[in-house]
Amino acid sequence: MRRHQRGATFLGMVVIIAILGAALYAGIRLVPVFLEYTKVARALEQVRDESSANDTSAQMIRNALERRWDVEDIESIGWKEIAIRKVSNGYEVEADYTAERPFVANVYLVAKFDKLVTIQQ
């Protein structure tokens, strides 16, 4: 006697839905982190565009970053944590940080970001 294929079992469907649900929940938890990273990147690029036309200093860059941080409401990294280095042709401004968000109980989702802009003089 020949047996026909019956498709997925109830348990198989529950496992698939649980995996998809966990992935969806992780995505929901990480979307604000990535949106905040776009705010950080946009703030650094605006400071670069604003400062490259002027004769600038590290303190002027920090003041511009502080204004942007207040307007954009960025919380994962403080404007004081932005690294500003003097290079031969201007300044390098780097935001290198890690954002953690709780997932389930004591399990966290971690995202690492690194944005570097060069301000020409």
Backbone bond lengths (Angstrom), bond angles and torsions (degrees), N, CA, C in turn:
res aa  C-N    CA-C-N  psi(-1)  N-CA   C-N-CA  omega(-1)  CA-C   N-CA-C  phi
1 M - - - 1.421 - - 1.530 109.56 -
2 R 1.293 116.84 139.21 1.446 123.07 -173.92 1.537 110.55 -95.63
3 R 1.354 117.10 131.28 1.473 120.94 178.83 1.511 109.12 -97.47
4 H 1.297 117.37 136.66 1.465 122.71 178.74 1.531 110.12 -94.38
5 Q 1.294 115.23 149.12 1.463 120.19 177.13 1.519 108.84 -68.18
6 R 1.315 116.74 135.16 1.458 120.12 -174.33 1.523 113.15 -105.41
7 G 1.300 120.91 -9.68 1.465 122.13 -179.06 1.511 111.65 95.98
8 A 1.320 115.50 -164.37 1.458 121.30 -177.00 1.519 110.73 -76.54
9 T 1.320 116.01 144.77 1.459 121.08 177.17 1.523 109.09 -83.33
10 F 1.308 115.80 168.69 1.465 120.70 178.39 1.523 110.57 -61.42
11 L 1.312 117.01 -43.25 1.461 121.16 179.38 1.530 110.89 -63.40
12 G 1.307 117.03 -40.44 1.462 120.51 176.70 1.519 111.85 -61.57
13 M 1.308 117.14 -41.04 1.465 120.92 178.53 1.526 111.46 -66.83
14 V 1.338 117.08 -38.68 1.468 120.78 178.47 1.523 110.16 -63.54
15 V 1.316 118.08 -42.10 1.465 121.72 179.01 1.527 110.22 -63.68
16 I 1.311 117.62 -43.97 1.471 121.15 179.52 1.522 110.57 -63.56
17 I 1.319 117.00 -43.71 1.472 120.30 179.26 1.519 110.81 -65.85
18 A 1.330 118.50 -37.25 1.467 121.44 178.35 1.524 110.87 -65.02
19 I 1.316 117.47 -42.28 1.473 120.82 178.92 1.521 110.27 -65.71
20 L 1.314 117.30 -45.37 1.470 120.55 178.25 1.525 111.33 -64.43
21 G 1.327 116.97 -37.71 1.464 120.47 177.62 1.522 112.22 -64.42
22 A 1.330 117.03 -42.61 1.469 120.82 178.14 1.526 110.56 -63.84
23 A 1.331 116.81 -41.00 1.469 120.03 178.58 1.530 110.55 -65.52
24 L 1.303 117.76 -40.75 1.461 121.49 178.32 1.523 110.58 -64.66
25 Y 1.330 116.99 -43.45 1.463 120.85 178.23 1.529 111.31 -62.58
26 A 1.324 117.41 -41.95 1.467 120.73 176.90 1.518 110.51 -62.15
27 G 1.326 116.90 -41.14 1.463 120.24 177.37 1.510 112.01 -62.39
28 I 1.323 116.42 -41.88 1.465 120.37 178.62 1.517 110.58 -63.56
29 R 1.320 118.29 -38.48 1.466 121.67 179.59 1.538 112.04 -71.34
30 L 1.351 118.26 -28.90 1.461 121.02 -175.84 1.522 114.19 -91.71
31 V 1.309 118.46 -19.15 1.474 120.03 -178.56 1.529 111.60 -57.36
32 P 1.350 120.82 -47.07 1.471 119.01 178.44 1.528 113.26 -60.92
33 V 1.325 117.62 -32.28 1.465 121.40 178.53 1.527 110.00 -64.28
34 F 1.325 117.05 -45.28 1.455 120.46 -179.88 1.530 111.44 -70.88
35 L 1.318 117.95 -33.51 1.467 120.33 175.99 1.530 110.57 -65.64
36 E 1.332 116.07 -38.16 1.458 118.85 177.26 1.531 110.93 -68.07
37 Y 1.328 117.75 -35.57 1.464 120.21 175.95 1.530 110.53 -62.00
38 T 1.317 117.62 -38.95 1.470 119.01 177.71 1.525 110.49 -64.63
39 K 1.333 118.10 -33.18 1.463 120.71 175.28 1.530 110.83 -65.49
40 V 1.336 116.26 -42.29 1.470 120.67 178.57 1.525 109.69 -62.97
41 A 1.326 117.02 -47.26 1.466 120.63 -179.06 1.527 110.63 -62.48
42 R 1.330 116.80 -42.63 1.464 120.27 179.58 1.525 111.08 -64.61
43 A 1.336 117.38 -40.22 1.463 121.04 178.75 1.527 110.75 -62.91
44 L 1.336 117.13 -43.61 1.465 119.73 179.19 1.528 111.06 -64.74
45 E 1.313 117.38 -40.64 1.472 120.26 179.13 1.522 111.50 -67.95
46 Q 1.329 118.29 -36.34 1.463 120.72 177.32 1.521 110.65 -66.88
47 V 1.322 117.22 -40.19 1.468 120.47 176.78 1.519 109.58 -64.10
48 R 1.335 117.35 -40.90 1.462 120.47 177.19 1.525 110.77 -60.67
49 D 1.325 117.42 -47.64 1.459 120.59 -178.87 1.523 111.87 -65.40
50 E 1.329 116.59 -36.94 1.461 121.39 -179.73 1.525 111.97 -71.55
51 S 1.331 116.68 -36.80 1.466 120.66 -172.55 1.516 113.85 -91.45
52 S 1.329 118.93 -19.40 1.462 118.59 -175.25 1.518 112.75 -71.79
53 A 1.317 118.75 -22.38 1.467 120.36 178.77 1.522 111.25 -81.80
54 N 1.321 117.61 -23.00 1.464 122.33 -176.02 1.526 110.90 -101.94
55 D 1.332 114.30 161.95 1.457 119.26 168.60 1.520 105.77 -78.54
56 T 1.308 117.38 114.05 1.463 121.06 -169.48 1.518 111.34 -117.51
57 S 1.324 114.65 167.86 1.465 121.94 176.05 1.523 107.96 -136.19
58 A 1.323 115.54 171.55 1.463 119.75 179.63 1.527 110.75 -63.16
59 Q 1.333 117.17 -36.26 1.467 120.08 179.66 1.526 111.08 -67.86
60 M 1.312 118.28 -37.70 1.467 120.78 177.10 1.528 110.57 -65.88
61 I 1.317 116.68 -37.26 1.463 120.73 177.42 1.527 109.70 -65.59
62 R 1.336 117.53 -44.00 1.467 120.81 178.50 1.535 111.23 -61.56
63 N 1.322 117.53 -40.84 1.469 120.57 178.61 1.527 110.83 -63.58
64 A 1.321 117.03 -41.37 1.474 120.72 178.20 1.522 110.48 -65.68
65 L 1.335 117.13 -39.78 1.462 120.34 177.69 1.531 111.02 -64.07
66 E 1.313 116.77 -41.69 1.463 120.15 179.48 1.529 111.26 -60.35
67 R 1.320 117.01 -42.76 1.477 120.35 177.30 1.523 110.73 -61.58
68 R 1.326 117.34 -45.04 1.467 121.15 -179.44 1.528 111.34 -64.06
69 W 1.320 116.97 -40.55 1.457 120.47 -179.25 1.529 110.82 -63.86
70 D 1.337 117.08 -38.52 1.465 120.25 178.36 1.521 111.40 -66.05
71 V 1.317 116.99 -40.44 1.463 121.07 -177.85 1.524 110.85 -72.76
72 E 1.329 117.85 -43.94 1.465 122.19 -174.46 1.530 113.52 -81.12
73 D 1.351 118.16 -14.60 1.461 122.71 -179.81 1.533 111.29 58.52
74 I 1.321 115.60 56.02 1.463 122.88 179.81 1.523 108.33 -91.11
75 E 1.345 116.53 129.27 1.464 120.42 -176.33 1.526 114.62 -119.83
76 S 1.316 118.75 -20.75 1.472 120.57 -175.85 1.519 112.53 -69.11
77 I 1.308 116.80 -28.82 1.464 122.18 178.90 1.522 107.28 -141.01
78 G 1.310 115.95 138.57 1.456 120.65 178.21 1.522 110.85 -86.39
79 W 1.320 116.04 155.42 1.465 118.88 -178.88 1.526 110.85 -67.13
80 K 1.332 117.53 -22.08 1.465 120.38 177.42 1.527 111.89 -74.21
81 E 1.323 117.01 -18.25 1.461 121.72 -178.47 1.527 113.05 -87.20
82 I 1.313 117.81 -2.00 1.461 122.44 178.37 1.527 108.36 -76.27
83 A 1.326 116.57 128.45 1.467 121.52 -179.77 1.529 109.63 -84.76
84 I 1.329 116.02 127.02 1.467 122.04 177.35 1.522 106.68 -119.95
85 R 1.338 115.63 118.90 1.464 121.14 -178.70 1.516 109.52 -121.34
86 K 1.316 115.46 137.38 1.460 121.68 175.06 1.515 107.97 -80.15
87 V 1.333 117.08 127.10 1.458 122.95 175.26 1.522 107.63 -121.47
88 S 1.306 116.39 175.51 1.465 120.58 -172.64 1.530 112.88 -60.27
89 N 1.323 117.94 -36.08 1.462 119.31 -175.37 1.524 113.29 -108.08
90 G 1.343 118.59 15.84 1.454 120.96 179.41 1.515 111.91 151.40
91 Y 1.318 115.84 -132.30 1.457 122.00 -178.90 1.523 109.86 -131.34
92 E 1.338 115.32 145.92 1.454 121.52 169.71 1.523 107.63 -106.89
93 V 1.313 115.63 128.77 1.459 121.76 179.70 1.523 106.71 -116.77
94 E 1.340 116.32 121.75 1.463 120.26 -174.02 1.521 111.01 -128.89
95 A 1.324 114.58 132.20 1.467 122.34 172.23 1.525 106.44 -111.09
96 D 1.314 116.54 105.93 1.467 123.21 179.58 1.520 106.40 -121.19
97 Y 1.336 116.76 108.25 1.456 119.32 -175.41 1.521 111.08 -149.99
98 T 1.329 114.12 166.69 1.455 122.83 178.49 1.524 108.11 -122.31
99 A 1.319 116.56 132.25 1.461 122.02 177.69 1.523 108.73 -112.14
100 E 1.327 116.29 130.04 1.461 121.94 179.23 1.520 109.22 -115.60
101 R 1.315 115.69 137.89 1.460 121.53 175.47 1.521 108.50 -133.07
102 P 1.342 117.85 136.28 1.466 119.74 178.31 1.521 110.86 -65.45
103 F 1.320 115.65 142.47 1.462 121.41 179.42 1.526 109.13 -109.27
104 V 1.314 117.13 -73.38 1.461 122.15 177.62 1.519 107.45 -140.34
105 A 1.321 117.07 126.48 1.459 123.79 178.55 1.534 109.88 53.06
106 N 1.334 118.55 -115.43 1.464 120.53 -179.26 1.529 112.33 -101.56
107 V 1.313 117.88 21.04 1.464 122.99 176.98 1.536 107.57 -98.75
108 Y 1.331 115.67 129.21 1.461 121.25 -178.22 1.518 110.59 -117.34
109 L 1.327 114.85 151.53 1.459 121.31 170.79 1.529 106.79 -99.39
110 V 1.318 117.06 131.61 1.456 122.00 -176.42 1.523 109.19 -120.72
111 A 1.330 115.44 131.23 1.464 121.07 176.47 1.526 107.99 -125.38
112 K 1.317 117.30 131.52 1.461 122.63 179.80 1.518 108.60 -108.90
113 F 1.333 115.92 131.00 1.454 121.67 -177.64 1.523 109.87 -125.44
114 D 1.314 115.77 148.17 1.463 122.47 177.85 1.529 108.26 -148.07
115 K 1.318 116.34 115.28 1.464 121.35 179.38 1.524 107.82 -126.92
116 L 1.311 115.89 128.95 1.464 122.68 -178.47 1.512 109.59 -126.60
117 V 1.331 116.73 128.08 1.466 120.81 173.39 1.524 107.48 -126.39
118 T 1.314 115.34 149.25 1.458 122.19 177.94 1.515 109.15 -113.56
119 I 1.312 115.85 125.03 1.458 121.73 178.20 1.526 107.51 -97.18
120 Q 1.315 116.20 112.02 1.464 121.72 -179.43 1.522 110.38 -78.34
121 Q 1.313 116.24 146.27 1.468 120.49 175.16 1.501 110.08 -121.25
